[in-house]
Amino acid sequence: MRGARLFARSLLLQAGFSDERRQGLGFAWAIDPALVEAYRGREDDLRDARLRQLSSFNTQPNAVGLVLGASAELEARAAAGDAAALRRAPALKAALGAALAGAADALFWGALRPLAAAVAVLAAFAVRLCGGRSPLLVGAAAGLAVFNVPALAARGLGLERGLRGADGAAAAAAALPIQRWIAAARLAAAAAIFLAAAAALGLHLAGASPTLAAASFAFGAGLSRPSYGPLRLVAAAGLVGAAASAATGWIP
Amino acid sequence: MIGARAVGAAAGVAALELDAASIGPFLLSRPLVAGPLIGWLQGDAGTGAAIGVAFEAVSLAELPLGGRLELSASVAAGTAAWLACGGILPSEAAFLAGLAAGFAHARVEARLRRARGALARSAEESLRSGRSPWLGAKIASALTVQAAATFAVALAAIALAGAVGPALWSRLPELVRVGSRTAFIAAPWIGAGGLAATLMRRA
């Protein structure tokens, strides 16, 4: 039940996000049931633990489970008299959070999120092609599942692993083949985007002439650098369209 | 005059936006969900989906790393979907209005994030004074203020765009309208192409 409470509260990790403490307030609230249990009857120690956990903290939200579990386990050991655990707790929390953030950002934001979007579009097209009902609803559900199943699993399994032992938590996280998962998810997302684009053209759902659609896709692909950004390219496309219309009378 | 349905739509956008950076995330705030959902409220989920795809494609490349936030995609998509699906503005004009609302909300969000540091400091003061930190109440307060701010931005955008948008749009030179239409049509394809290339490069 403690794990379930921590899991549920971790979903509000970002609720009080601030420039000053980042997720510090949310983390302190999420871990609070574990602190109350560990320091039951010891108000001064509970106060000190709460102050410790209000420090600045930041990680990818779906990766917080492992940090939360490990921190709760260390606090429980500290409450039982383990002075080394008390000394380690702040450093381990910060180090785990930072280490997981980079890989989890690449996995969830950089790979799974675009994969979910592409799958949503593909699923909607597939339902429409088959004459099924509610293609938009099915598409949204498919996309949400692609992201949320691994996200919630990472949060829950990470929490459970951290609660089992903070000492092995970092090693367990390091042993995961996260980079392979990221690469696989990125390739799958790229393939899904190409498929969705082909399906849109094939089903005449491009919203544009095939020539304009293909040219825009190539334009975006050819100039896909962070310095440009898609919105700048969209603005440029608008200017080109206006110029083409002025020169030739073309209408999109 | 703002109708009850517009108020409901703004409230819906505010609820969905909480998923963007306060709760979860579960991706319920993404344009691919917000666009069709708000469009469905206007009786045109299909146009809402087209709006959603456009905003999804141009906002997916923006990663919310370390709290970075340039455009609130959910506010942008929800506002634009309401305006386009209700026939208030053509899709390309609604797209521009949505972008403006999304950028405006991101600025409001930035101010809220600067101000929220006071919540943790207040909790610390309470603890040091021997009082309860009331962490749950602070979390609830942060969520309430966030939702209220988003509601206000979405409603203001819908009201303003609805009041002056149609007249303003009709007065714009034809070339501006053609350019906007081109940009809106090309947006999903540019975004998709850029994303596919970036993903393959990094894989």
Interface residues (C-beta under 8 A of the other chain):
Chain A: L11 L12 Q14 A15 G16 F17 S18 D19 E20 R21 R22 G24 L25 G26 A28 W29 D32 R47 R50 L51 L54 N58 P61 N62 D105 W109 G110 A111 R113 P114 A116 A117 A120 V121 A124 L136 G139 A140 G143 L144 F147 N148 A151 A183 R186 L187 A189 A190 I193 F194 A196 A197 A206 G207 A208 L212 A213 A214 S216 F217 A218 F219 G220 A221 G222 L223 S224 G229 P230 L231 L233 V234 A235 A237 G238 L239 V240 G241 A242 S245 A246 I251 P252
Chain B: A21 S22 I23 G24 P25 F26 L27 L28 R30 L32 V33 P36 A45 G46 A49 A50 V53 E56 A57 V58 L60 A61 E62 L63 P64 L65 G66 G67 L71 L99 R113 R114 A115 R116 G117 L119 A120 R121 A123 E124 L127 R128 G130 P133 L135 G136 K138 I139 A142 L143 E174 L175 V176 V178 G179 S180 R181 T182 A183 I185 A186 A187 P188 W189 I190 G191 A192 G193 G194 L195 A196 A197 T198 L199 M200 R201 R202 A203
